[in-house]
């Protein structure tokens, strides 16, 4: 899961255990779902250290142009 660090690391002067350093605000890195839960909810500081980065995937849609074909009936005069 891709997350972005908040300014709480620097405010509390805490080093991230997995990174081994204090991440800068806005820095993006990968964490597991369990780690995300700890960094946002179940930590002893009751602080949110990361925000989830919404992964936007562009979906290309194909459009089909239908050309209506009309038949013209020819009449012969005798």
Backbone as JSON Lines, residues from 0, in Angstrom:
{"i":0,"aa":"X","n":[0.85,-1.16,0.0],"ca":[0.0,0.0,0.0],"c":[0.9,1.24,0.0]}
{"i":1,"aa":"X","n":[0.6,2.15,-0.87],"ca":[1.4,3.37,-0.99],"c":[0.85,4.43,-0.02]}
{"i":2,"aa":"X","n":[1.74,4.99,0.79],"ca":[1.34,6.0,1.77],"c":[2.25,7.22,1.64]}
{"i":3,"aa":"X","n":[1.78,8.33,2.21],"ca":[2.53,9.58,2.22],"c":[2.69,10.02,3.67]}
{"i":4,"aa":"X","n":[3.91,10.35,4.06],"ca":[4.2,10.74,5.43],"c":[3.6,12.11,5.77]}
{"i":5,"aa":"X","n":[3.1,12.24,6.99],"ca":[2.61,13.53,7.48],"c":[3.74,14.2,8.27]}
{"i":6,"aa":"X","n":[3.46,15.37,8.81],"ca":[4.49,16.1,9.57],"c":[4.63,15.59,11.0]}
{"i":7,"aa":"X","n":[3.87,14.58,11.42],"ca":[3.92,14.06,12.8],"c":[5.28,13.46,13.15]}
{"i":8,"aa":"X","n":[5.94,12.86,12.18],"ca":[7.27,12.3,12.45],"c":[8.21,13.38,12.95]}
{"i":9,"aa":"X","n":[8.22,14.53,12.27],"ca":[9.13,15.62,12.65],"c":[8.67,16.32,13.92]}
{"i":10,"aa":"X","n":[7.32,16.48,14.09],"ca":[6.8,17.13,15.3],"c":[7.21,16.36,16.54]}
{"i":11,"aa":"X","n":[7.1,15.04,16.47],"ca":[7.42,14.21,17.63],"c":[8.87,13.72,17.61]}
{"i":12,"aa":"X","n":[9.62,14.09,16.57],"ca":[11.02,13.69,16.41],"c":[11.18,12.18,16.54]}
{"i":13,"aa":"X","n":[10.34,11.46,15.76],"ca":[10.36,10.0,15.8],"c":[10.9,9.42,14.49]}
{"i":14,"aa":"X","n":[11.69,8.39,14.64],"ca":[12.26,7.7,13.49],"c":[11.33,6.52,13.16]}
{"i":15,"aa":"X","n":[11.04,6.33,11.88],"ca":[10.22,5.2,11.46],"c":[11.05,3.92,11.6]}
{"i":16,"aa":"X","n":[10.45,2.89,12.21],"ca":[11.19,1.65,12.45],"c":[11.59,0.94,11.16]}
{"i":17,"aa":"X","n":[10.72,0.92,10.18],"ca":[11.02,0.2,8.95],"c":[11.99,0.98,8.05]}
{"i":18,"aa":"X","n":[11.85,2.3,8.02],"ca":[12.74,3.11,7.19],"c":[14.09,3.35,7.86]}
{"i":19,"aa":"X","n":[14.09,3.38,9.18],"ca":[15.33,3.63,9.92],"c":[15.72,5.09,9.96]}
{"i":20,"aa":"X","n":[14.78,5.97,9.62],"ca":[15.05,7.42,9.63],"c":[13.73,8.16,9.77]}
{"i":21,"aa":"X","n":[13.83,9.49,9.91],"ca":[12.64,10.33,9.97],"c":[12.25,10.71,8.54]}
{"i":22,"aa":"X","n":[11.11,10.24,8.06],"ca":[10.71,10.61,6.69],"c":[10.26,12.06,6.62]}
{"i":23,"aa":"X","n":[10.51,12.69,5.48],"ca":[10.07,14.07,5.26],"c":[8.57,14.1,5.0]}
{"i":24,"aa":"X","n":[7.95,15.22,5.29],"ca":[6.52,15.38,5.04],"c":[6.27,15.27,3.53]}
{"i":25,"aa":"X","n":[5.29,14.44,3.17],"ca":[4.96,14.25,1.77],"c":[5.72,13.12,1.09]}
{"i":26,"aa":"X","n":[6.69,12.55,1.78],"ca":[7.47,11.44,1.2],"c":[6.58,10.21,1.08]}
{"i":27,"aa":"X","n":[6.65,9.55,-0.06],"ca":[5.83,8.37,-0.31],"c":[6.66,7.1,-0.18]}
{"i":28,"aa":"X","n":[6.05,6.07,0.45],"ca":[6.71,4.77,0.58],"c":[5.65,3.7,0.77]}
{"i":29,"aa":"X","n":[6.07,2.44,0.62],"ca":[5.18,1.3,0.7],"c":[5.15,0.74,2.11]}
{"i":30,"aa":"X","n":[3.95,0.36,2.57],"ca":[3.78,-0.32,3.85],"c":[2.74,-1.42,3.69]}
{"i":31,"aa":"X","n":[2.75,-2.38,4.6],"ca":[1.75,-3.44,4.59],"c":[0.46,-2.9,5.22]}
{"i":32,"aa":"X","n":[-0.62,-3.66,5.08],"ca":[-1.91,-3.23,5.66],"c":[-1.82,-3.17,7.18]}
{"i":33,"aa":"X","n":[-1.1,-4.12,7.78],"ca":[-0.95,-4.13,9.23],"c":[-0.16,-2.91,9.71]}
{"i":34,"aa":"X","n":[0.9,-2.6,8.98],"ca":[1.72,-1.43,9.34],"c":[0.94,-0.14,9.16]}
{"i":35,"aa":"X","n":[0.11,-0.08,8.11],"ca":[-0.74,1.1,7.89],"c":[-1.68,1.31,9.07]}
{"i":36,"aa":"X","n":[-2.24,0.23,9.58],"ca":[-3.16,0.33,10.72],"c":[-2.43,0.88,11.95]}
{"i":37,"aa":"X","n":[-1.2,0.43,12.16],"ca":[-0.41,0.92,13.3],"c":[-0.09,2.4,13.13]}
{"i":38,"aa":"X","n":[0.31,2.78,11.93],"ca":[0.72,4.17,11.69],"c":[-0.45,5.15,11.69]}
{"i":39,"aa":"X","n":[-1.68,4.65,11.57],"ca":[-2.83,5.55,11.53],"c":[-3.74,5.42,12.75]}
{"i":40,"aa":"X","n":[-3.77,4.26,13.41],"ca":[-4.76,4.07,14.48],"c":[-4.19,3.56,15.79]}
{"i":41,"aa":"X","n":[-3.5,2.44,15.76],"ca":[-3.15,1.75,17.0],"c":[-1.72,2.01,17.46]}
{"i":42,"aa":"X","n":[-1.31,3.25,17.5],"ca":[0.03,3.56,18.03],"c":[-0.11,4.24,19.38]}
{"i":43,"aa":"X","n":[0.94,4.16,20.18],"ca":[0.87,4.7,21.55],"c":[0.84,6.22,21.59]}
{"i":44,"aa":"X","n":[1.1,6.89,20.47],"ca":[1.08,8.35,20.42],"c":[-0.29,8.9,20.02]}
{"i":45,"aa":"X","n":[-1.2,8.01,19.61],"ca":[-2.52,8.42,19.11],"c":[-2.4,9.49,18.03]}
{"i":46,"aa":"X","n":[-1.48,9.25,17.11],"ca":[-1.22,10.2,16.03],"c":[-1.31,9.49,14.69]}
{"i":47,"aa":"X","n":[-1.63,10.26,13.66],"ca":[-1.67,9.73,12.3],"c":[-0.37,10.12,11.63]}
{"i":48,"aa":"X","n":[0.45,9.11,11.33],"ca":[1.77,9.37,10.76],"c":[1.78,9.34,9.24]}
{"i":49,"aa":"X","n":[0.79,8.68,8.63],"ca":[0.77,8.56,7.17],"c":[-0.65,8.75,6.65]}
{"i":50,"aa":"X","n":[-0.73,9.1,5.37],"ca":[-2.01,9.19,4.66],"c":[-1.93,8.21,3.5]}
{"i":51,"aa":"X","n":[-3.04,7.59,3.21],"ca":[-3.09,6.66,2.09],"c":[-3.09,7.46,0.79]}
{"i":52,"aa":"X","n":[-2.27,7.03,-0.16],"ca":[-2.2,7.68,-1.46],"c":[-3.18,6.96,-2.37]}
{"i":53,"aa":"X","n":[-4.11,7.73,-2.9],"ca":[-5.08,7.16,-3.83],"c":[-4.38,6.89,-5.15]}
{"i":54,"aa":"X","n":[-4.42,5.64,-5.54],"ca":[-3.81,5.28,-6.8],"c":[-4.84,5.45,-7.91]}
{"i":55,"aa":"X","n":[-4.6,6.42,-8.74],"ca":[-5.52,6.71,-9.82],"c":[-5.04,5.96,-11.05]}
{"i":56,"aa":"X","n":[-5.91,5.12,-11.54],"ca":[-5.57,4.41,-12.76],"c":[-6.47,4.92,-13.87]}
{"i":57,"aa":"X","n":[-5.84,5.29,-14.94],"ca":[-6.62,5.81,-16.06],"c":[-7.17,4.64,-16.85]}
{"i":58,"aa":"X","n":[-8.43,4.73,-17.13],"ca":[-9.08,3.69,-17.9],"c":[-9.38,4.26,-19.27]}
{"i":59,"aa":"X","n":[-8.86,3.57,-20.27],"ca":[-9.1,4.03,-21.63],"c":[-10.35,3.34,-22.14]}
{"i":60,"aa":"X","n":[-11.26,4.13,-22.64],"ca":[-12.49,3.56,-23.16],"c":[-12.5,3.71,-24.67]}
{"i":61,"aa":"X","n":[-12.94,2.66,-25.29],"ca":[-13.02,2.69,-26.75],"c":[-14.44,3.04,-27.14]}
{"i":62,"aa":"X","n":[-14.56,3.92,-28.09],"ca":[-15.89,4.27,-28.58],"c":[-16.02,3.78,-30.0]}
{"i":63,"aa":"X","n":[-17.17,3.26,-30.29],"ca":[-17.43,2.73,-31.62],"c":[-18.4,3.66,-32.31]}
{"i":64,"aa":"X","n":[-18.0,4.16,-33.45],"ca":[-18.88,5.02,-34.22],"c":[-19.65,4.15,-35.2]}
{"i":65,"aa":"X","n":[-20.94,4.23,-35.11],"ca":[-21.78,3.43,-35.97],"c":[-22.25,4.3,-37.13]}
{"i":66,"aa":"X","n":[-21.99,3.82,-38.31],"ca":[-22.43,4.56,-39.48],"c":[-23.68,3.85,-40.0]}
{"i":67,"aa":"X","n":[-24.77,4.56,-39.97],"ca":[-26.03,3.97,-40.43],"c":[-26.04,3.98,-41.95]}
{"i":68,"aa":"X","n":[-26.35,2.83,-42.47],"ca":[-26.38,2.69,-43.92],"c":[-27.84,2.54,-44.33]}
{"i":69,"aa":"X","n":[-28.25,3.35,-45.25],"ca":[-29.64,3.27,-45.69],"c":[-29.67,2.78,-47.13]}
{"i":70,"aa":"X","n":[-30.64,1.94,-47.39],"ca":[-30.79,1.42,-48.76],"c":[-31.77,2.3,-49.51]}
{"i":71,"aa":"X","n":[-31.43,2.57,-50.74],"ca":[-32.3,3.39,-51.59],"c":[-32.93,2.47,-52.63]}
{"i":72,"aa":"X","n":[-34.22,2.49,-52.64],"ca":[-34.94,1.64,-53.58],"c":[-35.08,2.4,-54.9]}
{"i":73,"aa":"X","n":[-34.62,1.79,-55.97],"ca":[-34.7,2.42,-57.26],"c":[-35.97,1.92,-57.97]}
{"i":74,"aa":"X","n":[-36.68,2.83,-58.52],"ca":[-37.88,2.46,-59.27],"c":[-37.66,2.79,-60.74]}
{"i":75,"aa":"X","n":[-38.01,1.84,-61.55],"ca":[-37.88,2.09,-62.99],"c":[-39.26,2.42,-63.54]}
{"i":76,"aa":"X","n":[-39.31,3.41,-64.4],"ca":[-40.58,3.77,-65.04],"c":[-40.62,3.16,-66.45]}
{"i":77,"aa":"X","n":[-41.74,2.61,-66.77],"ca":[-41.89,2.02,-68.09],"c":[-42.85,2.78,-68.91]}
